[in-house]
Amino acid sequence: MIQFIWISLAVMTLWYTVILIHDYQRHKSNLEQVSWFTTGLIGFVVNFFDVLGIGAFAPQTALLKFTKQTEDRFIPGTMNVANTIPVLIQAIIFITVIKVEAVTLISMLLSAAAGAIFGAGIIANMSERKIRLTMGVALLITACFMLAGKLDWIRGGGTAIGLNTGKLILGVSINFILGALMTAGIGLYAPCMALVYALGLSSEVAFPIMMGSCAFLMPPASVRFIKEGAYNRKAAIGMAIPSIVAVLLAAFIVKSLPLDLLRWLVIVVILYTAVVMLRAGTRS
């Protein structure tokens, strides 16, 4: 069964890559005024640290906002489109090396994907004001989860690698909501890890579940953003290509770094960006 998931992820990677390249080819003569170098650096940095546990969406939002690489209304779509292939690669790696009960894993992955399809349709058609307000709230929620983790407010966990019927229904329901919220810019890693701990699963199981959830939800959500034209094409491509290198480097060569101080810095930057987004949203 796990082999089937692995093959499904590989097929989705190829399917999504074809769609993204086709859309880029159609619009390559009319690309946005964006720096290849700046977006490439952003993509590399956030995905490198994503593999090591920092998370990508919140710091990526801040960097895109302050370097002015895309309009605020395109940030959710641009991040989803840019990070899809790197996340698919992460999922293939972690699902291969960490054991999870098959029914639990598949149910959680599919629920996140269904939530993302639902959420992307809403986010892609929102006004810039609503996008700013939504992302401001999303960043605050992300910062709260990161802060809770740093201060050991999120406790729980166990040794289980699968869920019984009652907990499985609860986990699937909440993961659907997390999948929908991710399309708005709320990173799934921190809340999904909190959910896994609360349900009594092993802490190691969090990695294939949260990365696999993102991998199954992001391709359909990103395709929705692509079809709606609700993303910055040049910024997305500029971030996607170096991100693949960053994921492989972090997963197979670096593996771990002393990141405690960096996590505090990221929390501060996220909170500041949230305030900026909310102020802009209330004024527009």
C-alpha positions as CSV (number, residue, x, y, z in Angstrom):
1,M,0.0,0.0,0.0
2,I,2.8,2.4,0.8
3,Q,4.4,1.6,-2.5
4,F,1.1,2.5,-4.2
5,I,1.3,5.9,-2.4
6,W,4.9,6.4,-3.5
7,I,3.9,5.6,-7.1
8,S,0.9,8.0,-6.9
9,L,3.2,10.8,-5.7
10,A,5.6,10.1,-8.6
11,V,2.7,10.2,-11.1
12,M,1.4,13.4,-9.6
13,T,4.8,15.0,-9.8
14,L,5.0,14.3,-13.6
15,W,1.3,15.3,-14.1
16,Y,1.7,18.6,-12.3
17,T,5.1,19.4,-13.9
18,V,3.5,19.0,-17.4
19,I,0.6,21.4,-16.5
20,L,3.0,24.0,-15.0
21,I,5.3,23.9,-18.0
22,H,2.4,24.1,-20.4
23,D,1.0,27.2,-18.7
24,Y,4.5,28.8,-18.6
25,Q,5.0,28.2,-22.3
26,R,1.7,29.8,-23.1
27,H,2.5,33.0,-21.2
28,K,6.3,33.2,-21.5
29,S,6.1,36.3,-23.7
30,N,4.1,38.2,-21.1
31,L,5.8,37.4,-17.8
32,E,5.7,39.7,-14.8
33,Q,8.6,42.1,-13.9
34,V,10.2,39.9,-11.3
35,S,13.8,39.1,-10.4
36,W,14.9,35.5,-11.2
37,F,17.7,35.8,-8.7
38,T,15.6,37.1,-5.8
39,T,12.8,34.6,-6.2
40,G,15.3,31.8,-6.7
41,L,17.0,32.7,-3.5
42,I,13.7,32.9,-1.6
43,G,12.6,29.5,-2.9
44,F,15.9,27.9,-2.0
45,V,16.1,29.3,1.5
46,V,12.5,28.6,2.6
47,N,12.4,25.1,1.2
48,F,15.8,24.2,2.6
49,F,14.6,25.1,6.1
50,D,11.2,23.6,5.4
51,V,12.8,20.1,5.3
52,L,14.6,20.9,8.6
53,G,11.3,21.8,10.3
54,I,11.0,25.6,10.0
55,G,8.1,25.6,7.6
56,A,7.9,27.4,4.2
57,F,4.7,29.4,3.8
58,A,5.0,31.9,6.6
59,P,8.6,33.0,6.0
60,Q,8.0,32.9,2.2
61,T,5.0,35.2,2.6
62,A,7.2,37.7,4.5
63,L,10.0,37.5,2.0
64,L,7.7,37.9,-1.0
65,K,6.0,40.8,0.7
66,F,9.1,42.8,1.7
67,T,11.0,42.2,-1.6
68,K,7.9,43.2,-3.6
69,Q,8.2,40.2,-5.9
70,T,4.4,39.9,-6.5
71,E,1.1,41.5,-5.7
72,D,-0.4,40.6,-2.3
73,R,-3.5,39.0,-4.0
74,F,-1.2,36.6,-5.9
75,I,0.9,35.4,-2.9
76,P,-1.3,32.4,-1.9
77,G,-1.4,31.0,-5.4
78,T,2.3,31.8,-6.1
79,M,3.4,29.9,-3.0
80,N,1.3,26.9,-3.6
81,V,2.4,26.6,-7.3
82,A,6.1,27.2,-6.5
83,N,6.2,24.7,-3.6
84,T,4.3,21.8,-5.0
85,I,7.1,19.9,-6.6
86,P,9.5,20.4,-3.7
87,V,6.8,19.1,-1.3
88,L,6.1,16.1,-3.5
89,I,9.8,15.2,-3.3
90,Q,9.8,15.6,0.5
91,A,6.8,13.3,0.8
92,I,8.3,10.6,-1.3
93,I,11.4,10.7,0.9
94,F,9.7,10.6,4.3
95,I,6.9,8.2,3.4
96,T,9.6,5.8,2.2
97,V,11.7,5.9,5.4
98,I,9.1,6.2,8.2
99,K,6.4,3.5,8.8
100,V,2.8,4.5,9.1
101,E,-0.4,2.4,9.2
102,A,-1.7,2.5,5.6
103,V,-5.4,3.3,6.2
104,T,-4.5,6.1,8.6
105,L,-2.0,7.6,6.1
106,I,-4.2,7.3,3.1
107,S,-7.3,8.7,4.8
108,M,-5.4,11.7,6.2
109,L,-3.8,12.4,2.8
110,L,-7.1,12.3,0.8
111,S,-8.9,14.5,3.3
112,A,-6.3,17.1,3.1
113,A,-6.4,17.0,-0.7
114,A,-10.2,17.4,-0.7
115,G,-10.0,20.3,1.6
116,A,-7.4,22.0,-0.6
117,I,-9.6,21.7,-3.7
118,F,-12.4,23.3,-1.8
119,G,-10.2,26.1,-0.4
120,A,-8.4,26.9,-3.6
121,G,-11.6,27.7,-5.4
122,I,-12.5,30.3,-2.8
123,I,-9.1,31.9,-2.4
124,A,-8.4,32.2,-6.1
125,N,-11.5,34.4,-6.5
126,M,-11.0,36.7,-3.4
127,S,-10.3,40.4,-3.7
128,E,-6.9,41.8,-2.7
129,R,-8.4,43.3,0.5
130,K,-9.8,39.9,1.6
131,I,-6.5,38.2,0.7
132,R,-4.6,40.6,2.8
133,L,-6.9,40.2,5.8
134,T,-7.0,36.4,5.4
135,M,-3.2,36.1,5.1
136,G,-2.8,38.4,8.1
137,V,-4.9,36.1,10.2
138,A,-3.2,33.1,8.7
139,L,0.2,34.4,9.7
140,L,-0.9,35.1,13.2
141,I,-2.2,31.5,13.6
142,T,1.0,30.1,12.2
143,A,3.1,32.2,14.6
144,C,0.9,31.0,17.5
145,F,1.5,27.4,16.6
146,M,5.3,28.0,16.2
147,L,5.4,29.8,19.5
148,A,3.4,27.0,21.2
149,G,5.9,24.5,20.0
150,K,8.9,26.6,21.2
151,L,7.3,27.0,24.7
152,D,6.3,23.3,24.9
153,W,2.6,24.2,25.1
154,I,1.9,21.5,22.5
155,R,2.2,18.3,24.4
156,G,1.0,14.7,23.9
157,G,2.2,12.1,21.5
158,G,2.6,8.4,21.9
159,T,4.0,5.4,20.2
160,A,1.0,4.5,17.8
161,I,1.6,4.4,14.1
162,G,-2.2,4.3,13.3
163,L,-5.6,5.5,14.5
164,N,-8.7,3.6,15.6
165,T,-12.1,4.4,14.1
166,G,-13.1,7.3,16.4
167,K,-9.8,9.1,16.3
168,L,-9.4,8.4,12.6
169,I,-12.8,10.2,11.8
170,L,-11.7,13.1,14.0
171,G,-8.3,13.3,12.4
172,V,-9.6,13.1,8.9
173,S,-12.2,15.8,9.6
174,I,-9.6,18.2,11.0
175,N,-7.1,17.5,8.3
176,F,-9.8,18.5,5.7
177,I,-10.0,21.9,7.4
178,L,-6.2,22.2,7.5
179,G,-6.0,21.4,3.8
180,A,-8.5,24.1,3.0
181,L,-6.7,26.7,5.2
182,M,-3.4,25.9,3.7
183,T,-4.5,27.4,0.4
184,A,-4.9,30.7,2.2
185,G,-1.3,30.6,3.5
186,I,-1.6,28.8,6.8
187,G,1.2,26.3,6.7
188,L,0.0,22.8,7.4
189,Y,3.1,21.4,9.2
190,A,2.7,23.0,12.6
191,P,-1.1,22.5,13.1
192,C,-0.9,19.0,11.6
193,M,2.0,18.1,14.0
194,A,-0.2,19.4,16.9
195,L,-3.1,17.2,15.6
196,V,-0.9,14.1,15.4
197,Y,0.4,14.6,18.9
198,A,-3.1,15.2,20.3
199,L,-4.3,11.9,18.7
200,G,-1.6,10.0,20.4
201,L,0.5,9.1,17.4
202,S,4.3,8.8,17.4
203,S,6.1,12.1,16.8
204,E,8.0,10.5,13.8
205,V,4.6,9.7,12.2
206,A,3.9,13.4,12.0
207,F,6.5,13.8,9.1
208,P,5.0,11.4,6.5
209,I,1.4,12.5,7.5
210,M,2.1,16.3,7.3
211,M,4.4,16.1,4.2
212,G,2.2,13.6,2.5
213,S,-0.9,15.7,3.2
214,C,0.7,18.7,1.6
215,A,1.9,16.5,-1.3
216,F,-1.6,15.2,-2.0
217,L,-3.4,18.6,-1.5
218,M,-1.0,20.9,-3.3
219,P,-1.2,19.6,-6.9
220,P,-5.0,19.8,-7.2
221,A,-5.0,23.2,-5.4
222,S,-2.2,24.6,-7.4
223,V,-3.8,23.4,-10.7
224,R,-6.8,25.4,-9.6
225,F,-4.7,28.5,-9.1
226,I,-3.0,27.9,-12.5
227,K,-6.3,27.6,-14.3
228,E,-7.7,30.7,-12.6
229,G,-4.4,32.6,-13.4
230,A,-4.3,33.5,-9.8
231,Y,-0.5,33.4,-9.3
232,N,2.7,35.1,-10.5
233,R,4.1,32.8,-13.1
234,K,7.7,34.1,-13.2
235,A,8.0,34.2,-9.4
236,A,6.6,30.7,-9.1
237,I,8.9,29.2,-11.6
238,G,11.8,31.2,-10.2
239,M,11.2,29.8,-6.7
240,A,10.3,26.2,-7.8
241,I,13.6,25.2,-9.6
242,P,16.1,26.1,-6.8
243,S,13.7,24.7,-4.3
244,I,14.1,21.2,-5.7
245,V,17.9,21.4,-5.2
246,A,17.3,22.8,-1.6
247,V,15.1,19.9,-0.6
248,L,17.5,17.2,-1.8
249,L,20.5,19.0,-0.2
250,A,18.7,19.3,3.2
251,A,17.3,15.8,3.2
252,F,20.4,13.9,2.1
253,I,23.4,16.0,3.0
254,V,22.7,18.5,5.7
255,K,19.9,16.7,7.6
256,S,20.0,18.9,10.7
257,L,21.3,22.3,11.9
258,P,21.1,24.2,15.2
259,L,17.9,26.1,14.4
260,D,16.6,27.4,17.7
261,L,17.6,31.1,17.2
262,L,16.4,31.0,13.6
263,R,12.9,29.8,14.7
264,W,12.6,32.7,17.1
265,L,13.6,35.1,14.4
266,V,11.1,33.6,12.0
267,I,8.3,34.0,14.6
268,V,9.2,37.7,15.0
269,V,9.2,38.3,11.2
270,I,5.9,36.4,10.8
271,L,4.2,38.5,13.4
272,Y,5.5,41.7,11.9
273,T,4.3,40.7,8.4
274,A,0.9,39.7,9.8
275,V,0.5,43.2,11.3
276,V,1.5,44.8,7.9
277,M,-1.0,42.6,6.0
278,L,-3.8,43.4,8.4
279,R,-3.2,47.1,8.4
280,A,-3.1,47.1,4.6
281,G,-6.3,45.1,4.5
282,T,-8.2,47.3,6.8
283,R,-7.1,50.5,4.9
284,S,-7.8,49.3,1.4
